[in-house]
Amino acid sequence: MSKITSPNIIDKNVAILHIDTEKKPVIFWDTCSLLDIVRLPLPDRNQTVDSLEKIIEIKNKIVSKDIVSLSSELCITEFNNHIETWTKTLESESKRLSKTYNNFIGFINKANIGVSPILTTNLSIYRLEDLLCQIIHAIVNETLFIREDATFATFAHFRTTNKIPPAMKKGEYKDCYVWGTCLELRQTSSDKSYSYNFMSSNVTDYADTNKKDFVTEIKNEATINNIDYFPNFKIAYGHLRRDGTV
């Protein structure tokens, strides 16, 4: 099952109490970063296996409860609307790569007369998409999803109407809602000394032109509230490694 079926949904006040009590590093997930885990091997993503190693280390720290994992209830629907498309895409890519490889091997075997032929392969039998979904769901099972709330909706409506990032370019209500949820939890918490991080690969709407830092309007809010931006798993791992979390 690739969809999220039994999420742990809690009220924002419960979440705030939890993170203030735990005082552990927090990762607040945008939907795209969870989906990125299953998209990682796709050739157009230009990723290496090192990225998966970093994700597994982060996942292990979430499972061991050394990192608090949060997200918005809104992300559940968005994830469920897209995950099957991406698992099917990865399965199709496995078959395509196998066909290309086997065709090339056919030329080698035909030209290499008198030598034992190289065996063909079918990468799709390894069900990589399922293995990666297992990693996602290990994270999801430990994630506290913040229940939808009128204050988040008001924030998102204002940002969307006034084209304030992350709504400046596409006017995306959901992006504003997710950021509003992340921001309000941090603003309302009594202790801002522990690491609090927003994970989103949506650099188009959240990031500055360098694709590493928040865009100015969001950066101002983030700086005041001691929120770091993780646009990818490499940067996330680097920050967490620097702080001794992984």
Secondary structure, 3 states (H helix, E strand, C coil): CCCCCCCEEECHHHHHHHHHHHCCCEEEECHHHHHHHHHCCCHHHCCCHHHHHHHHHHHHHHHCCCCEEEEEHHHHHHHHHHHHHHHHHHHHHHHHHHHHHHHHHHHHHHHCCCCCCCCCCCHHHHCHHHHHHHHHHHHHCCEEEECCCHHHHHHHHHHHHCCCCCCCCCCCHHHHHHHHHHHHHHHHCCCCCCCEEEECCCHHHHECCCCCCECHHHHHHHHHCCCEEECCHHHHHHHHHHCCCC
